[in-house]
Structure formats: C-alpha cells, structure tokens
Amino acid sequence: MQTFELNENEGAVIFREEGQEFLVPEANAKNANQIRSAIAFFLFATQKEDWIDEFNIHIEEILEIDEEEELEEEEKKKKRAHLKIVK
C-alpha cells in the first residue's frame, strides 16, 4: 500500500478495486473551483458508458497508429543505404 499527502489546496483521483475515490479541497482553498470542476467533469465522464466506449476506441486507434509508425520506421532503417567507406 502506498501513502501520499495532499495539502489543503490540492485534489486527487484515486483508482481502487472498489471504484474511484475523489478528494477535493475545501471551498475556500486556492484554485478550489478549478480543481472541483475538473474532478466533477471526470466523475461525470467516467460514469457515462458511451463515453468510456468512445474513449476505448480512441485509445485503440492511437495504439494502432503507434504500431504502424514503428513498423514504418523499421522499414526505413532496412531501406537505408549500407555503404562502407573505403580508404
């Protein structure tokens, strides 16, 4: 188990086996509204199944693009001229 500390001006999202835990700063804390809004949006978004499905599709597309780029780079390396300098 890991432990961490937050000061009164910070917030956090913790992912547990039981689900997410949202820690928000007190209302009078510095940047409290921005942190609370970001966490509220995240909570809202993660509870929408269509959003999660759409996000998973997006991640799969990114991974496919990364894989394609890696393959292209390997092909470029293979095609480079392998010249030997002779003196």
Phi and psi in radians as a Rosetta constraint file:
Dihedral C 1 N 2 CA 2 C 2 CIRCULARHARMONIC -1.805 0.35
Dihedral N 2 CA 2 C 2 N 3 CIRCULARHARMONIC 2.607 0.35
Dihedral C 2 N 3 CA 3 C 3 CIRCULARHARMONIC -2.141 0.35
Dihedral N 3 CA 3 C 3 N 4 CIRCULARHARMONIC 2.665 0.35
Dihedral C 3 N 4 CA 4 C 4 CIRCULARHARMONIC -2.649 0.35
Dihedral N 4 CA 4 C 4 N 5 CIRCULARHARMONIC 2.825 0.35
Dihedral C 4 N 5 CA 5 C 5 CIRCULARHARMONIC -2.102 0.35
Dihedral N 5 CA 5 C 5 N 6 CIRCULARHARMONIC 2.503 0.35
Dihedral C 5 N 6 CA 6 C 6 CIRCULARHARMONIC -2.063 0.35
Dihedral N 6 CA 6 C 6 N 7 CIRCULARHARMONIC 2.496 0.35
Dihedral C 6 N 7 CA 7 C 7 CIRCULARHARMONIC -1.533 0.35
Dihedral N 7 CA 7 C 7 N 8 CIRCULARHARMONIC 3.096 0.35
Dihedral C 7 N 8 CA 8 C 8 CIRCULARHARMONIC -1.197 0.35
Dihedral N 8 CA 8 C 8 N 9 CIRCULARHARMONIC -0.186 0.35
Dihedral C 8 N 9 CA 9 C 9 CIRCULARHARMONIC -1.767 0.35
Dihedral N 9 CA 9 C 9 N 10 CIRCULARHARMONIC 0.173 0.35
Dihedral C 9 N 10 CA 10 C 10 CIRCULARHARMONIC -2.074 0.35
Dihedral N 10 CA 10 C 10 N 11 CIRCULARHARMONIC 2.775 0.35
Dihedral C 10 N 11 CA 11 C 11 CIRCULARHARMONIC -2.340 0.35
Dihedral N 11 CA 11 C 11 N 12 CIRCULARHARMONIC 2.934 0.35
Dihedral C 11 N 12 CA 12 C 12 CIRCULARHARMONIC -2.735 0.35
Dihedral N 12 CA 12 C 12 N 13 CIRCULARHARMONIC 2.721 0.35
Dihedral C 12 N 13 CA 13 C 13 CIRCULARHARMONIC -2.062 0.35
Dihedral N 13 CA 13 C 13 N 14 CIRCULARHARMONIC 2.210 0.35
Dihedral C 13 N 14 CA 14 C 14 CIRCULARHARMONIC -2.046 0.35
Dihedral N 14 CA 14 C 14 N 15 CIRCULARHARMONIC 2.267 0.35
Dihedral C 14 N 15 CA 15 C 15 CIRCULARHARMONIC -1.731 0.35
Dihedral N 15 CA 15 C 15 N 16 CIRCULARHARMONIC 2.055 0.35
Dihedral C 15 N 16 CA 16 C 16 CIRCULARHARMONIC -2.059 0.35
Dihedral N 16 CA 16 C 16 N 17 CIRCULARHARMONIC 2.904 0.35
Dihedral C 16 N 17 CA 17 C 17 CIRCULARHARMONIC -1.010 0.35
Dihedral N 17 CA 17 C 17 N 18 CIRCULARHARMONIC -0.598 0.35
Dihedral C 17 N 18 CA 18 C 18 CIRCULARHARMONIC -1.391 0.35
Dihedral N 18 CA 18 C 18 N 19 CIRCULARHARMONIC -0.239 0.35
Dihedral C 18 N 19 CA 19 C 19 CIRCULARHARMONIC 2.392 0.35
Dihedral N 19 CA 19 C 19 N 20 CIRCULARHARMONIC -2.974 0.35
Dihedral C 19 N 20 CA 20 C 20 CIRCULARHARMONIC -1.489 0.35
Dihedral N 20 CA 20 C 20 N 21 CIRCULARHARMONIC 2.639 0.35
Dihedral C 20 N 21 CA 21 C 21 CIRCULARHARMONIC -2.165 0.35
Dihedral N 21 CA 21 C 21 N 22 CIRCULARHARMONIC 2.292 0.35
Dihedral C 21 N 22 CA 22 C 22 CIRCULARHARMONIC -1.980 0.35
Dihedral N 22 CA 22 C 22 N 23 CIRCULARHARMONIC 2.130 0.35
Dihedral C 22 N 23 CA 23 C 23 CIRCULARHARMONIC -1.904 0.35
Dihedral N 23 CA 23 C 23 N 24 CIRCULARHARMONIC 2.074 0.35
Dihedral C 23 N 24 CA 24 C 24 CIRCULARHARMONIC -2.037 0.35
Dihedral N 24 CA 24 C 24 N 25 CIRCULARHARMONIC 2.599 0.35
Dihedral C 24 N 25 CA 25 C 25 CIRCULARHARMONIC -1.290 0.35
Dihedral N 25 CA 25 C 25 N 26 CIRCULARHARMONIC 2.862 0.35
Dihedral C 25 N 26 CA 26 C 26 CIRCULARHARMONIC -1.084 0.35
Dihedral N 26 CA 26 C 26 N 27 CIRCULARHARMONIC 2.709 0.35
Dihedral C 26 N 27 CA 27 C 27 CIRCULARHARMONIC -1.034 0.35
Dihedral N 27 CA 27 C 27 N 28 CIRCULARHARMONIC -0.544 0.35
Dihedral C 27 N 28 CA 28 C 28 CIRCULARHARMONIC -1.580 0.35
Dihedral N 28 CA 28 C 28 N 29 CIRCULARHARMONIC 0.075 0.35
Dihedral C 28 N 29 CA 29 C 29 CIRCULARHARMONIC -1.272 0.35
Dihedral N 29 CA 29 C 29 N 30 CIRCULARHARMONIC 2.721 0.35
Dihedral C 29 N 30 CA 30 C 30 CIRCULARHARMONIC -1.089 0.35
Dihedral N 30 CA 30 C 30 N 31 CIRCULARHARMONIC 2.315 0.35
Dihedral C 30 N 31 CA 31 C 31 CIRCULARHARMONIC 1.084 0.35
Dihedral N 31 CA 31 C 31 N 32 CIRCULARHARMONIC 0.342 0.35
Dihedral C 31 N 32 CA 32 C 32 CIRCULARHARMONIC -1.020 0.35
Dihedral N 32 CA 32 C 32 N 33 CIRCULARHARMONIC -0.763 0.35
Dihedral C 32 N 33 CA 33 C 33 CIRCULARHARMONIC -1.111 0.35
Dihedral N 33 CA 33 C 33 N 34 CIRCULARHARMONIC -0.731 0.35
Dihedral C 33 N 34 CA 34 C 34 CIRCULARHARMONIC -1.137 0.35
Dihedral N 34 CA 34 C 34 N 35 CIRCULARHARMONIC -0.768 0.35
Dihedral C 34 N 35 CA 35 C 35 CIRCULARHARMONIC -1.144 0.35
Dihedral N 35 CA 35 C 35 N 36 CIRCULARHARMONIC -0.801 0.35
Dihedral C 35 N 36 CA 36 C 36 CIRCULARHARMONIC -1.088 0.35
Dihedral N 36 CA 36 C 36 N 37 CIRCULARHARMONIC -0.697 0.35
Dihedral C 36 N 37 CA 37 C 37 CIRCULARHARMONIC -1.132 0.35
Dihedral N 37 CA 37 C 37 N 38 CIRCULARHARMONIC -0.764 0.35
Dihedral C 37 N 38 CA 38 C 38 CIRCULARHARMONIC -1.097 0.35
Dihedral N 38 CA 38 C 38 N 39 CIRCULARHARMONIC -0.765 0.35
Dihedral C 38 N 39 CA 39 C 39 CIRCULARHARMONIC -1.189 0.35
Dihedral N 39 CA 39 C 39 N 40 CIRCULARHARMONIC -0.690 0.35
Dihedral C 39 N 40 CA 40 C 40 CIRCULARHARMONIC -1.099 0.35
Dihedral N 40 CA 40 C 40 N 41 CIRCULARHARMONIC -0.734 0.35
Dihedral C 40 N 41 CA 41 C 41 CIRCULARHARMONIC -1.107 0.35
Dihedral N 41 CA 41 C 41 N 42 CIRCULARHARMONIC -0.763 0.35
Dihedral C 41 N 42 CA 42 C 42 CIRCULARHARMONIC -1.057 0.35
Dihedral N 42 CA 42 C 42 N 43 CIRCULARHARMONIC -0.783 0.35
Dihedral C 42 N 43 CA 43 C 43 CIRCULARHARMONIC -1.051 0.35
Dihedral N 43 CA 43 C 43 N 44 CIRCULARHARMONIC -0.816 0.35
Dihedral C 43 N 44 CA 44 C 44 CIRCULARHARMONIC -1.027 0.35
Dihedral N 44 CA 44 C 44 N 45 CIRCULARHARMONIC -0.840 0.35
Dihedral C 44 N 45 CA 45 C 45 CIRCULARHARMONIC -1.139 0.35
Dihedral N 45 CA 45 C 45 N 46 CIRCULARHARMONIC -0.702 0.35
Dihedral C 45 N 46 CA 46 C 46 CIRCULARHARMONIC -1.263 0.35
Dihedral N 46 CA 46 C 46 N 47 CIRCULARHARMONIC -0.299 0.35
Dihedral C 46 N 47 CA 47 C 47 CIRCULARHARMONIC -1.569 0.35
Dihedral N 47 CA 47 C 47 N 48 CIRCULARHARMONIC -0.141 0.35
Dihedral C 47 N 48 CA 48 C 48 CIRCULARHARMONIC -1.612 0.35
Dihedral N 48 CA 48 C 48 N 49 CIRCULARHARMONIC 1.953 0.35
Dihedral C 48 N 49 CA 49 C 49 CIRCULARHARMONIC -1.089 0.35
Dihedral N 49 CA 49 C 49 N 50 CIRCULARHARMONIC -0.670 0.35
Dihedral C 49 N 50 CA 50 C 50 CIRCULARHARMONIC -1.135 0.35
Dihedral N 50 CA 50 C 50 N 51 CIRCULARHARMONIC -0.579 0.35
Dihedral C 50 N 51 CA 51 C 51 CIRCULARHARMONIC -1.152 0.35
Dihedral N 51 CA 51 C 51 N 52 CIRCULARHARMONIC -0.761 0.35
Dihedral C 51 N 52 CA 52 C 52 CIRCULARHARMONIC -1.106 0.35
Dihedral N 52 CA 52 C 52 N 53 CIRCULARHARMONIC -0.771 0.35
Dihedral C 52 N 53 CA 53 C 53 CIRCULARHARMONIC -1.064 0.35
Dihedral N 53 CA 53 C 53 N 54 CIRCULARHARMONIC -0.778 0.35
Dihedral C 53 N 54 CA 54 C 54 CIRCULARHARMONIC -1.108 0.35
Dihedral N 54 CA 54 C 54 N 55 CIRCULARHARMONIC -0.711 0.35
Dihedral C 54 N 55 CA 55 C 55 CIRCULARHARMONIC -1.140 0.35
Dihedral N 55 CA 55 C 55 N 56 CIRCULARHARMONIC -0.741 0.35
Dihedral C 55 N 56 CA 56 C 56 CIRCULARHARMONIC -1.083 0.35
Dihedral N 56 CA 56 C 56 N 57 CIRCULARHARMONIC -0.691 0.35
Dihedral C 56 N 57 CA 57 C 57 CIRCULARHARMONIC -1.087 0.35
Dihedral N 57 CA 57 C 57 N 58 CIRCULARHARMONIC -0.756 0.35
Dihedral C 57 N 58 CA 58 C 58 CIRCULARHARMONIC -1.048 0.35
Dihedral N 58 CA 58 C 58 N 59 CIRCULARHARMONIC -0.786 0.35
Dihedral C 58 N 59 CA 59 C 59 CIRCULARHARMONIC -1.099 0.35
Dihedral N 59 CA 59 C 59 N 60 CIRCULARHARMONIC -0.752 0.35
Dihedral C 59 N 60 CA 60 C 60 CIRCULARHARMONIC -1.058 0.35
Dihedral N 60 CA 60 C 60 N 61 CIRCULARHARMONIC -0.705 0.35
Dihedral C 60 N 61 CA 61 C 61 CIRCULARHARMONIC -1.113 0.35
Dihedral N 61 CA 61 C 61 N 62 CIRCULARHARMONIC -0.735 0.35
Dihedral C 61 N 62 CA 62 C 62 CIRCULARHARMONIC -1.090 0.35
Dihedral N 62 CA 62 C 62 N 63 CIRCULARHARMONIC -0.764 0.35
Dihedral C 62 N 63 CA 63 C 63 CIRCULARHARMONIC -1.121 0.35
Dihedral N 63 CA 63 C 63 N 64 CIRCULARHARMONIC -0.667 0.35
Dihedral C 63 N 64 CA 64 C 64 CIRCULARHARMONIC -1.133 0.35
Dihedral N 64 CA 64 C 64 N 65 CIRCULARHARMONIC -0.743 0.35
Dihedral C 64 N 65 CA 65 C 65 CIRCULARHARMONIC -1.086 0.35
Dihedral N 65 CA 65 C 65 N 66 CIRCULARHARMONIC -0.777 0.35
Dihedral C 65 N 66 CA 66 C 66 CIRCULARHARMONIC -1.044 0.35
Dihedral N 66 CA 66 C 66 N 67 CIRCULARHARMONIC -0.746 0.35
Dihedral C 66 N 67 CA 67 C 67 CIRCULARHARMONIC -1.130 0.35
Dihedral N 67 CA 67 C 67 N 68 CIRCULARHARMONIC -0.743 0.35
Dihedral C 67 N 68 CA 68 C 68 CIRCULARHARMONIC -1.092 0.35
Dihedral N 68 CA 68 C 68 N 69 CIRCULARHARMONIC -0.735 0.35
Dihedral C 68 N 69 CA 69 C 69 CIRCULARHARMONIC -1.120 0.35
Dihedral N 69 CA 69 C 69 N 70 CIRCULARHARMONIC -0.682 0.35
Dihedral C 69 N 70 CA 70 C 70 CIRCULARHARMONIC -1.122 0.35
Dihedral N 70 CA 70 C 70 N 71 CIRCULARHARMONIC -0.743 0.35
Dihedral C 70 N 71 CA 71 C 71 CIRCULARHARMONIC -1.108 0.35
Dihedral N 71 CA 71 C 71 N 72 CIRCULARHARMONIC -0.736 0.35
Dihedral C 71 N 72 CA 72 C 72 CIRCULARHARMONIC -1.081 0.35
Dihedral N 72 CA 72 C 72 N 73 CIRCULARHARMONIC -0.719 0.35
Dihedral C 72 N 73 CA 73 C 73 CIRCULARHARMONIC -1.125 0.35
Dihedral N 73 CA 73 C 73 N 74 CIRCULARHARMONIC -0.710 0.35
Dihedral C 73 N 74 CA 74 C 74 CIRCULARHARMONIC -1.101 0.35
Dihedral N 74 CA 74 C 74 N 75 CIRCULARHARMONIC -0.706 0.35
Dihedral C 74 N 75 CA 75 C 75 CIRCULARHARMONIC -1.121 0.35
Dihedral N 75 CA 75 C 75 N 76 CIRCULARHARMONIC -0.725 0.35
Dihedral C 75 N 76 CA 76 C 76 CIRCULARHARMONIC -1.063 0.35
Dihedral N 76 CA 76 C 76 N 77 CIRCULARHARMONIC -0.727 0.35
Dihedral C 76 N 77 CA 77 C 77 CIRCULARHARMONIC -1.097 0.35
Dihedral N 77 CA 77 C 77 N 78 CIRCULARHARMONIC -0.689 0.35
Dihedral C 77 N 78 CA 78 C 78 CIRCULARHARMONIC -1.174 0.35
Dihedral N 78 CA 78 C 78 N 79 CIRCULARHARMONIC -0.594 0.35
Dihedral C 78 N 79 CA 79 C 79 CIRCULARHARMONIC -1.434 0.35
Dihedral N 79 CA 79 C 79 N 80 CIRCULARHARMONIC -0.266 0.35
Dihedral C 79 N 80 CA 80 C 80 CIRCULARHARMONIC -1.069 0.35
Dihedral N 80 CA 80 C 80 N 81 CIRCULARHARMONIC 2.522 0.35
Dihedral C 80 N 81 CA 81 C 81 CIRCULARHARMONIC -1.166 0.35
Dihedral N 81 CA 81 C 81 N 82 CIRCULARHARMONIC 2.342 0.35
Dihedral C 81 N 82 CA 82 C 82 CIRCULARHARMONIC -1.881 0.35
Dihedral N 82 CA 82 C 82 N 83 CIRCULARHARMONIC 1.377 0.35
Dihedral C 82 N 83 CA 83 C 83 CIRCULARHARMONIC -1.644 0.35
Dihedral N 83 CA 83 C 83 N 84 CIRCULARHARMONIC 2.562 0.35
Dihedral C 83 N 84 CA 84 C 84 CIRCULARHARMONIC -1.982 0.35
Dihedral N 84 CA 84 C 84 N 85 CIRCULARHARMONIC 2.286 0.35
Dihedral C 84 N 85 CA 85 C 85 CIRCULARHARMONIC -1.457 0.35
Dihedral N 85 CA 85 C 85 N 86 CIRCULARHARMONIC 2.189 0.35
Dihedral C 85 N 86 CA 86 C 86 CIRCULARHARMONIC -1.978 0.35
Dihedral N 86 CA 86 C 86 N 87 CIRCULARHARMONIC 2.268 0.35
